[in-house]
Amino acid sequence: MTMALQQAFAAELDAARDNWRQGRLDAAFTHLENAHVLGQRRLGWHFHVHLWMLRVGWVKRDSREVLGQLWRLFLTPFGHLTGRLPIGNTGGANVSAFKPMPVRKELEEVLREHSPLDR
């Protein structure tokens, strides 16, 4: 793992937390989606992002998001065990948990530095 990936992931989580504290839940969720793309190949990071997404969904009283995140928290370990993690998936309940998605250019630049085994 490169320091760039770790720093980019931490920056997205920090931005999500800052927005959370200021009550900007939609902005927080956008940063969590970015963190999900960056961290989905690391079980701990991946699980942590889904916990935060659940927290945001709970506060927004968004039952679809809460149920979607509970489902994803259940699926995450299995995805890691089987290696079936859809690259680029943003992790929210508004998209299929199994759907690969295009990676935003800024995030792709960070991810490109890693070997296929790191991603």
Protein Blocks (a to p, Z undefined) as FASTA:
>chain_A
ZZklmmmmmmmmmmmmmmmmnopaklmmmmmmmmmmmmmmpmklmmmmmmmmmmmmmmno
paklmmmmmmmmmmmmmmmmnopacehiaoiakbcfklccdddfklmmmmmmpcfklZZ
